[in-house]
Each structure stands twice: as C-alpha cells, then as structure tokens.
Amino acid sequence: MENDIVRKKLIFKGKVQFVGFRFQAKYLADTLGLTGYVENLDNGDVLMEVQGREQTIDDLIVCLHQRKPIRIDSIEQEYLSLREREKEFRYMW
C-alpha cells in the first residue's frame, strides 16, 4: 500500500564522515528499495532524505548503526512531503 510510504529528512551526528557512511547508506538504501539522497554537511554531520516504507527506513537506520567504523551519536528526524517520480538513491556532492 502506498499509504505507508513516507519521506524523512535525517541528520546524522557522530563519527559519520570519512568512514564510508555515504557508501554504506547508498548500498543499504539500494538493497532495501529506498529512494532519496545522502550528502556530507560542512559541520561534520551527514544529511539524508529517504523515502519508502517507514519500517524499511527504520531497518536502514539499524543497519547503519551496526556498520563499523561509523558511530551515530544522534539523529534529527523530520517528515517531509513525498517526492513523485524519484527512482533511485544517490550521492550529493
């Protein structure tokens, strides 16, 4: 059902840059069938917008917590409007 599809803005704080975070996020999102993007922020955090089933997004977050040497100290979360026609998960530079 499309009703359980959500889009979230996630800001990951911790040891999340220069540890393969974006690579792991893209790999996991592709594997789980999620769309959106991930990018490094100037302040050392990582921004992700991700769209899919809420439980699947939660699964992505759990998997990222388990990846070493990534260390997620906190995540700011916000719901966003769905994006139509988005077909993939990508890196932003």
C-alpha positions in Angstrom: 0.0 0.0 0.0 1.3 3.4 -0.9 -0.3 4.9 2.3 2.6 3.7 4.4 5.2 5.4 2.2 6.9 8.3 4.0 9.8 10.7 3.3 12.2 11.7 6.1 14.9 14.2 6.5 17.6 12.7 8.7 20.7 14.5 10.1 23.2 12.0 11.5 25.6 13.3 14.1 28.7 11.4 15.4 31.6 9.8 13.5 29.8 9.9 10.2 32.2 11.5 7.7 35.3 9.8 6.3 34.1 6.4 7.5 32.2 5.2 4.4 28.9 6.4 5.7 27.5 7.6 2.3 28.7 4.4 0.5 27.1 2.2 3.1 23.9 4.3 3.1 23.6 4.1 -0.7 24.3 0.4 -0.7 21.7 -0.3 2.0 19.1 2.0 0.5 19.5 0.3 -2.9 19.3 -3.1 -1.3 16.1 -2.1 0.6 14.5 -0.3 -2.4 14.5 3.2 -0.9 14.9 6.4 -2.8 16.4 9.7 -1.9 20.0 11.1 -1.4 22.8 11.4 1.1 25.4 14.2 1.5 28.1 15.4 3.8 27.4 18.7 5.6 30.2 21.3 6.3 29.8 20.9 10.0 30.7 17.2 10.0 27.1 15.8 10.0 25.5 13.8 7.2 22.1 14.8 5.7 19.9 12.1 4.3 16.5 12.4 2.7 15.0 9.0 2.3 11.7 7.8 1.0 10.0 4.4 1.4 8.1 2.3 3.9 8.7 3.7 7.4 9.7 0.2 8.7 12.2 -0.1 5.9 13.7 3.3 6.7 14.0 2.1 10.4 15.7 -1.0 9.1 18.2 1.2 7.2 19.0 3.2 10.4 19.5 0.0 12.4 21.9 -1.4 9.8 23.9 1.9 9.7 24.3 1.7 13.5 25.9 -1.7 13.1 28.4 -0.7 10.5 32.0 0.0 11.7 33.7 2.4 12.0 30.6 4.5 11.7 29.4 5.8 15.1 26.0 7.5 15.2 25.5 9.6 18.3 22.2 11.1 17.4 19.7 11.6 14.6 17.5 14.5 14.0 14.3 13.4 12.1 11.7 15.4 10.3 8.9 14.2 8.0 8.8 15.8 4.5 6.3 15.7 1.6 6.7 12.7 -0.7 8.6 13.2 -4.0 6.9 11.9 -7.1 8.9 10.2 -9.8 12.0 9.7 -7.7 13.5 6.4 -8.9 16.9 6.0 -7.1 19.0 6.8 -4.1 22.0 8.9 -4.9 25.0 10.7 -3.5 25.0 14.5 -3.5 28.3 16.4 -3.6 
